[in-house]
Amino acid sequence: MPTTLMYTKITKNLCLSVFLILFIAACETVPVKQETTVWDDPLWQKHYKLLKTFEQYQIKGRIGITHPDDSFSSNFLWQQQEPNHFTFRMYGAFGQTYMILKVQPHLSTLDTGDDEHYEGVDARQLLYGVSGWDIPVSLMQDWIKGLPTGINKSDLRINADGTLQQIKYLDYVVDFVRYDVAELPIAASGDAGDKTIELKMPDKIRIVQNNGAQGENKIVLSIRSWDIAPSGD
């Protein structure tokens, strides 16, 4: 009997220790929200100007979409060529394509994994009409970068480290949950060769759209990699 009691006690202690380790680890992964600063803060102004130096980039990651009556998640690839010219692909774990949205200034096309082809002018309406997912893809061109183009300064929260914390725009609230360091190539003149500088880019973004009585639409982007094209001198 003493042996059984001792074994039970050790097992309970081991389970408690594992639980505490997992709990502490989970707590440590929750980002701590920074203090905020003002638009004219030199750190933000420097970061903001660097973000505006490049238009071409590619990101890979995972997207989660939650509507009041539906939810979906997949891998995604976003390739930005220039403003209002980008490709947005959603695909499965083994590379099978769910859909490819190609956007240009006056035409958007959407191809599905079962070889259906659709065209339209408004990319968001086209995507919603085919898939039922309400994704503000045109707005996301800047939001993905952490760039608040066309948004009032009073509708922003800026982190003390000079990155964007939150955007409020129409019925959207965009939270920049986490950042990671990416390399921004800078083309150098003469014999100096190309060089790179480190730039904090969004690593996790949460977009919530309040539709009143219809409920909330949520989009979570978890970005695994950034590939930024070289900027000019």
C-alpha positions in Angstrom: 0.0 0.0 0.0 2.8 2.6 0.8 4.3 1.9 -2.6 1.0 2.5 -4.3 0.5 5.8 -2.4 4.1 6.9 -3.2 3.5 6.1 -6.9 0.2 8.0 -7.0 1.9 11.0 -5.3 4.8 11.0 -7.8 2.3 10.8 -10.7 0.3 13.7 -9.4 3.4 15.8 -8.8 4.6 15.0 -12.3 1.3 15.9 -13.9 1.2 19.1 -11.9 4.8 20.0 -13.0 3.9 19.4 -16.7 0.8 21.5 -16.3 2.7 24.3 -14.8 5.4 24.2 -17.5 2.8 24.3 -20.2 0.9 27.1 -18.5 4.1 29.2 -18.1 5.1 28.5 -21.7 1.6 29.6 -22.9 1.8 32.8 -20.9 5.2 33.6 -22.3 3.9 33.3 -25.9 1.2 36.0 -25.3 2.6 39.3 -26.7 2.7 42.1 -24.2 1.0 45.2 -25.6 3.4 48.1 -25.7 2.9 51.6 -24.6 1.8 53.9 -27.4 3.5 56.9 -28.9 2.6 59.8 -31.2 2.7 60.2 -35.0 5.7 62.5 -34.9 7.8 60.1 -32.9 11.2 59.8 -34.7 11.1 56.0 -34.4 7.7 55.7 -36.1 8.6 58.3 -38.8 11.7 56.4 -39.7 9.9 53.1 -39.8 7.0 54.6 -41.8 9.3 56.1 -44.4 11.1 52.8 -44.8 7.8 51.0 -45.4 7.0 53.4 -48.2 10.3 52.7 -50.0 9.2 49.3 -51.4 6.1 48.1 -53.2 7.2 44.6 -54.4 7.1 41.9 -51.8 6.1 38.3 -51.3 4.8 36.7 -48.1 3.9 33.2 -47.1 1.9 32.1 -44.1 -1.5 30.9 -42.9 -4.9 32.5 -42.9 -7.8 31.8 -40.7 -11.3 33.1 -41.6 -14.2 33.1 -39.2 -17.7 34.2 -40.1 -20.7 33.8 -37.8 -21.8 30.7 -39.7 -18.6 29.4 -41.2 -14.8 29.1 -40.6 -11.9 28.1 -42.8 -8.1 28.1 -42.7 -5.4 27.4 -45.3 -1.9 28.3 -46.3 -1.6 31.5 -48.4 0.9 33.2 -50.7 0.7 36.9 -51.4 2.8 38.4 -54.3 2.6 42.2 -54.6 4.0 43.6 -57.9 2.8 47.2 -57.5 -0.2 49.1 -56.0 -3.4 47.3 -57.0 -1.5 44.6 -58.8 -1.1 41.4 -56.8 -1.8 37.7 -56.6 -3.4 36.0 -53.6 -3.3 32.2 -53.5 -4.9 30.0 -50.9 -3.8 26.3 -50.8 -3.7 23.2 -48.7 -1.0 21.3 -46.8 0.0 19.3 -49.9 0.0 22.2 -52.3 -3.5 21.7 -53.7 -4.9 25.1 -54.8 -8.2 26.3 -53.3 -8.2 29.5 -55.2 -6.0 32.1 -57.0 -7.1 35.7 -57.0 -5.2 38.0 -59.5 -5.8 41.7 -59.1 -5.0 44.4 -61.6 -6.3 48.0 -61.7 -9.2 47.4 -64.0 -9.7 43.6 -63.9 -9.7 40.9 -61.2 -9.8 37.1 -62.0 -10.4 34.2 -59.7 -9.5 30.6 -60.5 -10.7 27.8 -58.2 -9.1 24.4 -57.6 -11.8 22.7 -59.7 -10.8 24.7 -62.8 -13.6 27.3 -62.6 -12.7 30.8 -63.8 -14.4 34.1 -62.8 -13.8 37.7 -63.7 -14.8 41.1 -62.2 -13.7 44.6 -61.5 -14.0 44.7 -57.7 -11.7 42.0 -56.2 -13.5 41.9 -52.9 -16.9 41.4 -54.4 -15.6 38.8 -56.8 -14.0 36.8 -54.0 -17.1 37.1 -51.9 -19.5 36.1 -54.7 -17.5 33.0 -55.5 -16.3 31.8 -52.0 -18.5 33.6 -49.5 -15.4 35.0 -47.8 -15.6 38.7 -47.1 -11.9 39.6 -47.3 -10.9 43.3 -47.8 -8.0 42.4 -50.1 -7.5 45.9 -51.5 -7.1 47.4 -48.1 -4.8 44.5 -47.0 -2.1 45.6 -49.5 -1.0 48.2 -47.0 -2.2 46.5 -43.8 0.0 43.5 -44.4 3.0 45.9 -44.4 1.8 47.7 -41.2 1.2 50.8 -43.3 -1.8 53.0 -42.5 -2.1 54.7 -45.9 -5.2 56.9 -46.2 -6.3 56.5 -42.5 -6.7 59.4 -40.1 -3.9 59.7 -37.5 -6.5 59.7 -34.7 -7.6 56.2 -35.7 -4.2 54.7 -35.1 -2.2 53.3 -32.2 1.5 53.4 -32.6 3.9 51.2 -30.5 6.6 52.8 -28.5 9.2 50.9 -30.7 8.0 52.7 -33.8 5.7 50.0 -35.3 1.9 50.1 -35.8 -0.2 48.6 -33.0 -3.8 49.1 -34.2 -5.9 50.6 -37.0 -9.5 51.5 -36.9 -11.1 52.0 -40.3 -14.8 52.1 -41.0 -16.1 48.9 -39.4 -12.7 47.3 -39.2 -10.3 47.0 -36.3 -6.8 45.7 -37.3 -4.5 44.6 -34.5 -0.8 44.0 -35.2 -0.3 41.3 -32.7 3.3 40.4 -33.3 6.3 41.5 -35.4 9.5 39.8 -36.6 12.6 41.1 -38.3 12.9 40.9 -42.1 15.6 42.1 -44.4 15.0 45.2 -46.6 17.5 45.2 -49.5 18.9 48.6 -50.4 20.6 49.0 -53.8 23.9 50.7 -53.3 25.7 52.8 -55.9 29.3 52.4 -57.1 31.4 49.4 -55.9 29.8 49.1 -52.5 27.4 46.3 -53.7 24.0 45.7 -52.4 23.2 45.8 -48.7 20.3 45.1 -46.4 18.9 46.7 -43.3 16.7 45.0 -40.7 13.1 46.1 -40.6 10.3 45.0 -38.3 7.5 43.5 -40.3 4.1 42.1 -39.1 4.3 38.5 -38.1 0.6 38.1 -36.9 -2.3 40.3 -37.8 -5.9 40.1 -36.6 -8.6 41.8 -38.7 -12.1 42.1 -37.1 -15.1 43.5 -39.0 -18.2 44.4 -37.0 -21.3 43.7 -38.9 -23.7 44.7 -36.2 -26.5 42.2 -35.7 -25.0 39.9 -38.3 -22.0 39.3 -36.0 -18.2 39.7 -36.6 -16.0 38.6 -39.4 -12.5 37.7 -38.3 -9.3 37.2 -40.4 -6.1 36.1 -38.8 -2.8 36.2 -40.8 0.1 34.3 -39.4 3.1 35.2 -41.6 6.0 32.7 -41.9 8.3 34.6 -44.3 8.9 37.9 -45.9 10.7 38.4 -49.2 11.1 42.1 -50.1 12.3 43.3 -53.4 15.2 45.8 -53.5 14.3 49.5 -53.1 16.0 52.3 -55.0 18.8 54.5 -53.8 
